[in-house]
Each structure stands twice: as C-alpha cells, then as structure tokens.
Amino acid sequence: MTLHTRSAPIRVGILLLLLAVLLLAVGCAPRGPLPGQRIAGPPVNDLLELSQDPRDYAAVDTGASVGEKRQSELYEKFLTRFFGPWEMTRSGYAPSEALWGLTRYAKPGFGENTLQRDPEFSQQLRRESRPEAFPSEARRAITLRNTSLRVLPTNRPYFEDFDKAGEGFPFDYFQNSALWAGTPVFISHVSESKAWLYAETAFAAGWVPAGDVAFVSDAFVEEYRSGQYVALVEDDVSVEDPGGRYVLTAHVGAVFPRFGSGGASMAGGYDVLVPVADTEGNAVMKMAHLEPTDAVAMPLTYTSRNMAEVARTMMGRQYGWGGLYENRDCSSLIKDLFTPFGLWMPRNSAQQARVGEVTKLDGLARDAKKERITAEAVPFRTLLHSPGHIMLYLGKREGDPVVLHAIWGLRTESEEGAVGRKIIGRTVITTTSPGLELELVQRSGHDLLERIDSMNDPVAE
Amino acid sequence: MTLHTRSAPIRVGILLLLLAVLLLAVGCAPRGPLPGQRIAGPPVNDLLELSQDPRDYAAVDTGASVGEKRQSELYEKFLTRFFGPWEMTRSGYAPSEALWGLTRYAKPGFGENTLQRDPEFSQQLRRESRPEAFPSEARRAITLRNTSLRVLPTNRPYFEDFDKAGEGFPFDYFQNSALWAGTPVFISHVSESKAWLYAETAFAAGWVPAGDVAFVSDAFVEEYRSGQYVALVEDDVSVEDPGGRYVLTAHVGAVFPRFGSGGASMAGGYDVLVPVADTEGNAVMKMAHLEPTDAVAMPLTYTSRNMAEVARTMMGRQYGWGGLYENRDCSSLIKDLFTPFGLWMPRNSAQQARVGEVTKLDGLARDAKKERITAEAVPFRTLLHSPGHIMLYLGKREGDPVVLHAIWGLRTESEEGAVGRKIIGRTVITTTSPGLELELVQRSGHDLLERIDSMNDPVAE
C-alpha cells in the first residue's frame, strides 16, 4: 500500500508521538478505553483543513446541470415513484421477502441491556409478524409524522455483540429506514397485536407503528396529488396550520403537495397540504405554510450552486444508521439531497451506485484511480461508491478527490492487531483518504480511496 | 468486608478458575472485551438458583394486606394525585426548576455517534426551550400513546463518556421518564419550534412531543373522570375500539376510566374510555374493551398473592433507564406494580423510600442488617432502599433477604483496579447479595446488602 504522503504539520508528529507512548503504555497496564475499538479523539486532519461549507466548492458552476428537458423527464419519474404505493393493489412481496427479518434475525441478537436476548424474543416476533397470514391487508396510507420502517414489528433494537468493533449501539439492525412525514405508503399486513403495520414505500418496506400512518381515501388521493409539489431545503422545519398550530416536523427529503393553483403564495413561501388523522385513523388534509427559506417548488434547478445550498443545511448532522434519531446514513443523505431537484434515488448505496451511467474503478491502482476520478467526475453530480458506502464528488484539492458524505468511521488497527473504528459519525467533507495521518488508520490498510470500486453519473441519459 | 459464604457448587469453582486464567491472560496481551467495563457472561448464581416466578414466594399469604378501609383511603389519594394535573391552573415550577436541564446539561454531552457534541447543540436546546418565556402556556391535556418526558426538548440522547464504566448507551440522561398512554398532564410551556410541550404530570415533568398529547376540554375532563377506573395487569396490551381498530398499547401502570355504570361488561372484561386526537389536536373519547385477563377494576385487593400475580407479568423485561424503550427502571417498576392496587408511588427511588413508615438501616453491620430485615420486613409490602436503587422484599431464603427489582448491574473491579459492571439488566428476583460468587464483584466491595440504608412500609398509616 502506498503511503499517502502530504506535508506533515507539527501536530501530526506530536499526535503520532503521543499515540506511540499511549500504545506502549497500554500494552501492559491497567487500562482505560480499549484502543482497538471505539476511538474518539481529535478530528481527522481533513476536517480541520477542508472547508465544511459545500458552497466553497461551488463558487464556479461545475457543469453539473442537465438542462431543463432532462430534469423534467427525471422529475416525472420521481413523481411516479413517489406516488407509486398509491398505484398498488396488493403487496409487491412474497411473504419470505417481506418478512426476511424472521430468517436473517432468527437467532437472538443483543438487546438494549447489551446482553444476548432469550430465544423467546425471536419467537414472540414471529408470532407478532404472522407470516402465515401475509399479506393480510391492502390499503393505501400516508405517514403523519417522521417515523421508521422497522425490519420486524418492534421498537426494541437488534444489536450484534457490543464487544465487536463497529457493533453494538447505534447499529440497530432492525432499523431499516427513516420515513419522513407525508410519504405515500401501501399497507399490506397487520401484526398480531395490530400495533404494527407492514408498509411498502417506493424505496423500502418495513413495519411502522400503526399510529404513525393514516389511511387515505380515493378522494384524498385525488386531491393530494395536486400536480405541483414542494420540497424542504432545511431540516427541522416546524409545519403549522393557518391557526399557528404545530402539525409536524419536516426535513430535507420531505415532499408536500402545493395547495392552490400555483404562483407564489400571498405571504411569500408556499401553501401546502399536510396529512393529519381523524379520530378513526383516516387521513384528512390540512393547509400549512412553508417559508421561502425552508422550501422550494419542485424541481429546483439542478446546478452545483443549488446542490451546495441544499447540502449546506445537512452538514454536521450526526450519522444515523437507517435514519435512527432522524439523522442520516450515507445513502439517505444522497437520497434526501437529490429530492428537491426531483431526482429519484433508491435507498441503499449499492443501488444508488447503479443509477445512470456507471464507470467501474475496481482493479485500478491507487494513483490511476485518483487521476481517473479527478479527470472525469463532475462535482455535485458524480457519485463515488465503495462497498457499503456512497459519496458525492465535490472536486479536487491538491490532486485528491474531495467528497461530501455521511460517514460512521475509519477502520483502525492497533499494534497488537486489535481492530477498531476511528469515529467521524457525521455528514462531512473530506478527501477520499481521511485520517491517513493516523498510524491506527494506516495500519488497517483500509484507505477509503482504495476501496472505491465505481463512480456513476446518476442523471446521465 | 465479611465474605458472604454459602455452599459452593462445582461450577463456581470452575468459574473462579476460568476467571483467574482470564485475568492472568489479559494482564499483558492483545485483548478482547475490556474486563473492567461491561461484563456480560453467564447469569449470576441467584438467577439460576432462585425461582423467577413471584408467585412461588406468595404461596402463603404473607400479611401484606392493609384492610379495605386503609386501601380505600390510599386509593382516594391515588386518584387525587393521578388527576392532579387537571386541577392545575398554572405551572407548579419556577423557570429554573422546570428547565433545570439547561443548567445541569449546559456542557456538551456525548451524542448518538458516541462522540462529544459541539457547543452549538446546547445553544440550540436553550433557544428551543425559551427559558425567558416560561411558562408560556396553561392547558390541560392527556397522552394519546406511550411517550417520554424528556429533560430538554429533543429526541437526541445525552450520554456521558462511553469510555467510563456504567456510562454511554443506554444511559440517556435526557430520558426523564416514560409516560403511559392516558395520563393526565398540564402543559405549561411550548418550545420555540412548537414541536415540544412542557408537560407537568403528577409525578414528574418534562418535554413531550406535541403530537403525543391532545388538549382536553372541561366536558372531556368531566366525562373522563367517570368515577370508576381500570388498571392494566399485563404489559403490551393492544387496546382496540369497538370496530376492532387499534388505538393504543397499554402496560401495567396504565389507568383508564370505566365506561358505563359499573358492573361487569356484557362480554366479560371492562369497557373503558381511551383518548384519541381529532384533527385539531383536541382529545376525544373512544370506547374500548379490555379483557378480564389484562385488567382489573381498581383497586385490586392488596394481598401478597395479587401482588405476585401482577409482578409475574413484569418479570424479565429489560431494564429501561427512565423508561427508555417502554422498559422499566428500578423505581418505575415499583410505581407501576403498585398502581393496580390504587397505591400511589412517586417516580424515583429516593422519594419512594420515604413513603409510609421508614426504618433506617445505615450503620448496621451486615449480619445485623440482614436479621433486622428478615425479622421485620413484610413480603410483597416492604421496600428496601440503597442509594439510587429500590427493591420489593419477597421473603427470605437460607437467611438471606430475597428481593424483586429492576437492576442494571453489579459493580466490579478487576485485579488491575479497572471498574466495571456485571450486567443483569432486567427485572429479576435475587437475594440482596447477587453475584458475590464472582471475584470481580467481591473485589468491588459493593455488596448490595451492605448498601441498603433503609426500608419502608409504604402503606402504613
């Protein structure tokens, strides 16, 4: 592996010295944190040296635009996908597909008390899932608030052994995906207790708490599909009704129908429709207003500048595996980012890496790969993929590709061979070789750049 | 410290041998889990040797009963407390009291990515809390589903350093208490975004998500206070309306008004009223039915046998700090357990230890304390307290007090002096010296029996 060399600030030297002392010290001594596992410590150099404002990488238009016609085409596809669940009449899955979690997680995992669960837990989940009765339902619905698609019908977590590097909290394998408020879904199954509903969305499926969705009538569907849509360009936006009453919280990635016949709202901003439940669990529409700083009429023109503006609001948010805590993981970041532009993205990194025009990069030597990327990738448009990870290319810096991504951590290896993670845990801007100044990272041999195996242009014809 | 001696099964010897080998081995070697921190491993002996069915300790009436008159008195007090929030006209707190979290947690804690947060997080919470505007509201409300009282208006967790024994997940210091569905509350403040409401309950206060409560009118209050009440005696009960539609999930500790003029429901079981929200966020009543196996008309006669029956359903549930995941911590276990009997308990262990007639036990030598407890405590009635912990006395076994409690873990100390926790993490029945067969526990000097500093009879006049 070619060491990634760069000018070494004094602090790197000091850091290495401190690390060496630490490693020597903990070799045989009463110990503190296990260096082989979760490594906190100061931020990696990239976070200190690279601007964390995406706009700084979009000062000049980078040619990300696709033109109005192409963007229109893509936007139509987006809407078709988004409302797809309301075109369904029955489940799109076989029972074993929908309830894959019963097989994959049949053995007891580790629970919220960090210990291995009793087998009874898995048995209870099987009973609650009622696989023999799937699919037991066929109704269209919509989410009333930000919620989650769970792999199995429970709010309890499924962890792997906390003692393994990169496992335990917050990696809850039952967390399939966050589901933003106002998402059309198709309900295809009801749990034994009725407390959970199996929801099929346009991009993923899983169990949602029954109270977080409301069923939609034909009339609702017809009115809700107003033909004009508004997307959030800020996170944590409170959506209120005309009386000032709080209805729900919306983040980038959320989409609502525009109310009225287009044209700017009297107050500036956008009048939209939002769903609430009546006392029978059926969806009813309310009017709400979104400020012009919080939302845009879709599709927002796809330019590097606009992408940078939307991305800016998402910077620094903590990493959320499967959207836990309404945070973002690597692929939900990409998906939400593209949404205001009316560009549909699937929910996981492997699928996202296959959208549009794909260029394979595996097998390329490190420097050749670097050159290929920096020569051909389009800032704010090209996606870079490595196994289990996806990043948005932003440009280059001193010959290195620079990316925007939600990253959990970097694999590390101590002198004694203990594997760990140097935690980054947020949406950040780095080179494709973050943390290489750390011996712990170097020793792991897991240079992110070397793991990149493809890049793709998701909006190419 | 006097070693607690008991007959030593062969397995204890093997266990000690294995531990010795392990301790020697990890003294200077590449390592796995840090023995000084979270210790999983096989269950402590008490869990293998003591029946985990409370009914086995109530075969004979233990004299826990208080008599009908006394229980009636206590039940009246319960109802007064339970509905207390609906007698309020304004907040019961000064701003600094209600928003104590802003001071206590002013410094950044550790977040869901396990790293220390930026100061911006604390500043944002201060803005969201609007301390200068407290109290900004004065409305009566009711919870629509099981929810949480948060110390500050956020769903994000506040952890201490994950590298410290007994810290990190799942100890979210922002989790004040679970709040069961159907709990009367008084809303005294609204957050900046309106997404959070400050709710004052009869036993605790904190922030709840706005969508989890609905406001109640005078008419609602009058009808809801039907005069007869039903308590859950099972966990995870699905409550449905007459049309079979799921409304909410109820656990032991939940209370609902009985519908109709008393007498058994036609179907057996109980007709109750449950709250749902209309589209304006106001509470509306629905009828629901509870099975006779899931609920009782309050107050359930207070006998050791009945206490054992209710406790049985709560056994084995994972420990939930502040009711996280709708689990129970040591004091919510006690509070919920006493609820069907109409016996009001405060929400934390220190307060619970002061209810009724208190007998101080600190300063007593270990054996003297043991004798005092086993001589005077009443099974299924007396509470035993140690700092931060509360237990229900069940009787004695071979001279040792036996208790039912929700316990996180036992403090341990490795040979090198590293402090850790042997995790139990559930509602269990043990002696007052669980885990003493483990050297790691012995060395810590934290024998639970020695830490018991008082006992109290919560129903004494």
Boltz contact constraints between the chains, C-beta under 6 A:
constraints:
  - contact:
      token1: [A, 28]
      token2: [B, 28]
      max_distance: 6.0
  - contact:
      token1: [A, 30]
      token2: [B, 416]
      max_distance: 6.0
  - contact:
      token1: [A, 30]
      token2: [B, 417]
      max_distance: 6.0
  - contact:
      token1: [A, 30]
      token2: [B, 418]
      max_distance: 6.0
  - contact:
      token1: [A, 33]
      token2: [B, 163]
      max_distance: 6.0
  - contact:
      token1: [A, 34]
      token2: [B, 34]
      max_distance: 6.0
  - contact:
      token1: [A, 40]
      token2: [B, 115]
      max_distance: 6.0
  - contact:
      token1: [A, 111]
      token2: [B, 318]
      max_distance: 6.0
  - contact:
      token1: [A, 112]
      token2: [B, 170]
      max_distance: 6.0
  - contact:
      token1: [A, 112]
      token2: [B, 318]
      max_distance: 6.0
  - contact:
      token1: [A, 112]
      token2: [B, 325]
      max_distance: 6.0
  - contact:
      token1: [A, 113]
      token2: [B, 318]
      max_distance: 6.0
  - contact:
      token1: [A, 113]
      token2: [B, 319]
      max_distance: 6.0
  - contact:
      token1: [A, 113]
      token2: [B, 425]
      max_distance: 6.0
  - contact:
      token1: [A, 114]
      token2: [B, 423]
      max_distance: 6.0
  - contact:
      token1: [A, 115]
      token2: [B, 40]
      max_distance: 6.0
  - contact:
      token1: [A, 115]
      token2: [B, 423]
      max_distance: 6.0
  - contact:
      token1: [A, 115]
      token2: [B, 425]
      max_distance: 6.0
  - contact:
      token1: [A, 145]
      token2: [B, 211]
      max_distance: 6.0
  - contact:
      token1: [A, 156]
      token2: [B, 325]
      max_distance: 6.0
  - contact:
      token1: [A, 163]
      token2: [B, 33]
      max_distance: 6.0
  - contact:
      token1: [A, 169]
      token2: [B, 169]
      max_distance: 6.0
  - contact:
      token1: [A, 170]
      token2: [B, 112]
      max_distance: 6.0
  - contact:
      token1: [A, 193]
      token2: [B, 238]
      max_distance: 6.0
  - contact:
      token1: [A, 194]
      token2: [B, 238]
      max_distance: 6.0
  - contact:
      token1: [A, 194]
      token2: [B, 246]
      max_distance: 6.0
  - contact:
      token1: [A, 195]
      token2: [B, 238]
      max_distance: 6.0
  - contact:
      token1: [A, 195]
      token2: [B, 249]
      max_distance: 6.0
  - contact:
      token1: [A, 210]
      token2: [B, 246]
      max_distance: 6.0
  - contact:
      token1: [A, 211]
      token2: [B, 145]
      max_distance: 6.0
  - contact:
      token1: [A, 238]
      token2: [B, 193]
      max_distance: 6.0
  - contact:
      token1: [A, 238]
      token2: [B, 194]
      max_distance: 6.0
  - contact:
      token1: [A, 238]
      token2: [B, 195]
      max_distance: 6.0
  - contact:
      token1: [A, 246]
      token2: [B, 194]
      max_distance: 6.0
  - contact:
      token1: [A, 246]
      token2: [B, 210]
      max_distance: 6.0
  - contact:
      token1: [A, 249]
      token2: [B, 195]
      max_distance: 6.0
  - contact:
      token1: [A, 276]
      token2: [B, 279]
      max_distance: 6.0
  - contact:
      token1: [A, 278]
      token2: [B, 279]
      max_distance: 6.0
  - contact:
      token1: [A, 279]
      token2: [B, 276]
      max_distance: 6.0
  - contact:
      token1: [A, 279]
      token2: [B, 278]
      max_distance: 6.0
  - contact:
      token1: [A, 279]
      token2: [B, 284]
      max_distance: 6.0
  - contact:
      token1: [A, 284]
      token2: [B, 279]
      max_distance: 6.0
  - contact:
      token1: [A, 318]
      token2: [B, 111]
      max_distance: 6.0
  - contact:
      token1: [A, 318]
      token2: [B, 112]
      max_distance: 6.0
  - contact:
      token1: [A, 318]
      token2: [B, 113]
      max_distance: 6.0
  - contact:
      token1: [A, 319]
      token2: [B, 113]
      max_distance: 6.0
  - contact:
      token1: [A, 325]
      token2: [B, 112]
      max_distance: 6.0
  - contact:
      token1: [A, 325]
      token2: [B, 156]
      max_distance: 6.0
  - contact:
      token1: [A, 416]
      token2: [B, 30]
      max_distance: 6.0
  - contact:
      token1: [A, 417]
      token2: [B, 30]
      max_distance: 6.0
  - contact:
      token1: [A, 418]
      token2: [B, 30]
      max_distance: 6.0
  - contact:
      token1: [A, 423]
      token2: [B, 114]
      max_distance: 6.0
  - contact:
      token1: [A, 423]
      token2: [B, 115]
      max_distance: 6.0
  - contact:
      token1: [A, 425]
      token2: [B, 113]
      max_distance: 6.0
  - contact:
      token1: [A, 425]
      token2: [B, 115]
      max_distance: 6.0
